[in-house]
């Protein structure tokens, strides 16, 4: 079975993200013939002599008309070596919040810059968001190298500038790879370019196929939010098969779980032992992060949806006072004192927003004096008090239990993505 890489693209407007994604899909033969024909017809209608591959990604009418990406576009493709889930995120500053959505589950991000412009404000903003979300690996794709005559010195200078930026944001040197590409003509995207004999690194696809896929959740302590309590199973005749059956269904958010493991039920704090780990296909010896399972426990404990099963030797912290980093996603501003809903794992509770202590300045990558209220796309440190005590972790330690959403009670709309702790402040010093 081939493994799966989830990655996102980001970059400024007109850096060529959609064209790059289209090139990947086109050159890996992941596009149906009728889609190619539709793109060719649309390209002719626009007076182009070559297919506009960005049309394979930009699906909204407004995106096609304006030539920009507005929504996060997800694409699925595969090669003989690996399967991919790709999130193409918008470049326009107005839609920076969408980058948070696309990068939140990414194991790698491809950040594009235009070879003619180098590192710009939006590059710094997106790099900060990627660092904030703890995306473990980063590719700097220097695009449109054909428009600078494939000049090695120009590309080397951009790579050097970005290396300093990435280092200041806490990315290890071995987590960042720079690849010169031309999405329009295909240089170093899938096939190696004869125009860059001075470049001896991998093509973009070659790197995506070979980079190790080890998500941070694999080595984190065991966590599983309970989604559903399963009572007696029924047989094919419709009668109860096991009267004393009680299983707790959910997805393993981090770490692993096996029969015999000691776990703690939070927020109650009750300890017990795992009796077995089951799936629809039968019991498992061990279940890891991302696996949906039913856990049976040795003791009868009052457990319901919203509770958390955690490793007994490394439990989550239970608290109703949270120090958080918020990315505000809504048009309506956030003011201290707002009463909202907070969704954490499988539990939803009421919250009161406390003080805004400082805001991230995306230009200087420093935290500055707080505003009176948060505006759309703002990233800030905010105190939050919850009606119910929650079992939480620092986002830097366990992403699943260290993140949450703020929801508007009347409409149910998502207002903010939140991280517990100050993960970016640690990197910025």
Helices and strands as residue ranges (DSSP letters): E 4-11, H 17-27, H 33-45, G 53-56, H 61-66, E 73-78, E 83-88, G 93-95, H 96-103, E 108-114, H 121-132, E 138-143, G 145-148, H 152-168, G 173-175, E 176-180, H 204-210, G 216-219, E 223-225, E 228-230, E 247-251, E 256-257, E 262-266, E 270-279, E 282-284, E 287-288, E 292-297, E 308-311, E 317-328, E 334-335, E 339-344, E 347-361, E 366-369, E 373-374, E 379-392, E 403-407, E 414-420, H 423-428
